[in-house]
Amino acid sequence: MNRRLIALAAAAFGLTAMPPADAGLFSATGPVIAILGGELFVGEAEGHLSGAGTLSLRSQKMPGLACSGEFISSAALGGSGQLSCSDGTRATFHFKRLTLFRGHGSGSFSRGPMSFSYGLTAEEAAPFLILPDGKKLVHNGTQLTMVDL
């Protein structure tokens, strides 16, 4: 929480680019919920005050399938990035900020469309996620899963 306050204060005072060595101090990490090619992936994104960031996701259906990528963003233009997965699949995406730490986006994945949210709960993310027909997201007590309606 302190990192978020520091990043917000720095942004308010116009500090827009920090050297990589200081990136940890002026960064924030938040949850990501993504639907890639009809499958649920969860993970986190770390954004830096400069607008650059990284993300890592893992498949809920196949836990050995992991994806990582990078993005760049600005308040005025939103953001874009790329994602590479351990099975060789790839994605490109764009997103819109709702706030400094929350947003949603879409893109193209090797096996189909991509939709995602960051910094939102599953309930808040629902309007932005494109689930396969007949599916819904539920929290089973330990993790978020996609189940039949």
C-alpha positions as CSV (number, residue, x, y, z in Angstrom):
1,M,0.0,0.0,0.0
2,N,2.8,2.4,0.8
3,R,4.3,1.8,-2.7
4,R,1.0,2.8,-4.3
5,L,0.8,6.0,-2.2
6,I,4.4,6.9,-3.1
7,A,3.8,6.2,-6.8
8,L,0.6,8.2,-6.8
9,A,2.3,11.1,-5.0
10,A,5.2,11.0,-7.5
11,A,2.8,11.0,-10.4
12,A,1.0,14.0,-9.0
13,F,4.3,15.9,-8.8
14,G,5.2,15.0,-12.4
15,L,8.0,12.5,-11.8
16,T,7.5,10.3,-14.9
17,A,10.7,8.3,-15.4
18,M,12.9,6.6,-12.9
19,P,16.0,4.6,-13.5
20,P,15.5,0.9,-13.4
21,A,17.4,0.7,-10.1
22,D,14.6,2.7,-8.5
23,A,11.8,0.8,-10.2
24,G,10.9,-1.2,-7.1
25,L,10.2,1.9,-5.0
26,F,8.0,3.4,-7.6
27,S,6.0,0.4,-8.7
28,A,2.7,-1.4,-7.9
29,T,1.7,-5.0,-8.3
30,G,-1.9,-6.2,-8.8
31,P,-4.0,-9.2,-9.8
32,V,-4.7,-10.1,-13.4
33,I,-7.6,-12.2,-14.6
34,A,-7.4,-13.2,-18.3
35,I,-9.3,-15.3,-20.8
36,L,-6.9,-16.6,-23.4
37,G,-8.4,-18.6,-26.2
38,G,-11.3,-19.6,-24.0
39,E,-9.2,-20.6,-21.0
40,L,-8.9,-18.9,-17.7
41,F,-5.4,-17.6,-16.7
42,V,-4.6,-15.7,-13.5
43,G,-1.5,-13.9,-12.3
44,E,-0.2,-10.5,-11.6
45,A,1.2,-7.4,-13.3
46,E,3.8,-5.0,-11.9
47,G,3.6,-1.5,-13.3
48,H,6.3,1.2,-12.8
49,L,5.9,4.9,-12.6
50,S,7.4,5.2,-16.1
51,G,4.4,3.3,-17.6
52,A,6.4,0.2,-18.3
53,G,5.7,-3.1,-16.6
54,T,5.7,-6.8,-16.6
55,L,3.1,-9.5,-16.2
56,S,3.0,-13.2,-15.5
57,L,0.0,-15.5,-15.8
58,R,-0.7,-19.2,-15.3
59,S,-3.4,-21.4,-16.7
60,Q,-6.0,-22.6,-14.2
61,K,-6.8,-25.6,-16.3
62,M,-3.1,-26.6,-17.0
63,P,-0.9,-25.3,-14.1
64,G,2.3,-26.1,-16.0
65,L,1.3,-23.5,-18.7
66,A,2.8,-20.1,-17.8
67,C,3.0,-16.9,-19.7
68,S,5.0,-13.7,-19.2
69,G,5.2,-10.4,-21.0
70,E,5.8,-6.7,-20.9
71,F,3.7,-3.7,-21.5
72,I,3.9,0.1,-21.7
73,S,1.1,2.6,-20.9
74,S,0.1,6.2,-20.4
75,A,-2.9,7.8,-18.9
76,A,-3.8,9.5,-22.1
77,L,-3.2,6.6,-24.6
78,G,-3.8,3.5,-22.5
79,G,-1.3,0.7,-23.0
80,S,-0.2,-2.2,-25.1
81,G,2.1,-5.2,-24.7
82,Q,3.1,-8.7,-25.7
83,L,2.9,-12.1,-23.9
84,S,4.8,-15.3,-24.6
85,C,3.8,-18.7,-23.1
86,S,5.7,-21.8,-22.2
87,D,4.0,-23.8,-24.9
88,G,5.1,-21.4,-27.6
89,T,1.9,-19.5,-27.9
90,R,1.9,-15.7,-28.0
91,A,-0.4,-12.7,-27.6
92,T,-0.5,-9.0,-28.3
93,F,-2.9,-6.8,-26.4
94,H,-4.0,-3.3,-25.6
95,F,-5.7,-1.9,-22.5
96,K,-7.5,1.0,-21.0
97,R,-6.8,2.4,-17.6
98,L,-9.8,2.9,-15.3
99,T,-7.6,4.3,-12.6
100,L,-3.8,4.3,-12.0
101,F,-4.0,0.7,-10.7
102,R,-7.1,-0.8,-12.4
103,G,-8.1,-1.4,-16.0
104,H,-9.1,-3.9,-18.7
105,G,-8.1,-4.9,-22.2
106,S,-8.3,-7.3,-25.1
107,G,-6.0,-8.7,-27.7
108,S,-5.1,-11.5,-30.0
109,F,-3.8,-14.9,-28.7
110,S,-2.4,-17.7,-30.8
111,R,-5.5,-19.9,-30.1
112,G,-8.2,-17.2,-30.2
113,P,-9.2,-13.9,-28.6
114,M,-7.9,-12.5,-25.4
115,S,-9.7,-10.4,-22.7
116,F,-8.4,-9.4,-19.3
117,S,-8.6,-7.1,-16.3
118,Y,-6.1,-5.9,-13.8
119,G,-6.5,-4.7,-10.3
120,L,-10.2,-5.8,-10.3
121,T,-12.0,-8.5,-8.4
122,A,-13.7,-11.3,-10.4
123,E,-17.0,-9.6,-9.9
124,E,-15.7,-6.2,-11.0
125,A,-13.9,-7.8,-14.0
126,A,-17.0,-9.7,-15.2
127,P,-18.2,-6.9,-17.7
128,F,-14.8,-6.8,-19.3
129,L,-14.1,-10.5,-19.7
130,I,-15.3,-12.5,-22.7
131,L,-16.1,-16.0,-21.4
132,P,-16.9,-18.9,-23.7
133,D,-20.7,-19.5,-24.1
134,G,-22.1,-21.5,-21.2
135,K,-19.3,-20.7,-18.7
136,K,-19.0,-18.5,-15.6
137,L,-16.2,-17.6,-13.1
138,V,-16.5,-18.8,-9.5
139,H,-14.2,-18.7,-6.6
140,N,-14.1,-22.2,-5.1
141,G,-12.6,-21.1,-1.8
142,T,-9.0,-21.4,-2.8
143,Q,-8.9,-20.2,-6.4
144,L,-10.8,-18.6,-9.3
145,T,-12.1,-21.2,-11.7
146,M,-14.2,-21.3,-14.9
147,V,-17.2,-23.6,-14.7
148,D,-20.3,-24.6,-16.7
149,L,-23.4,-22.5,-16.1
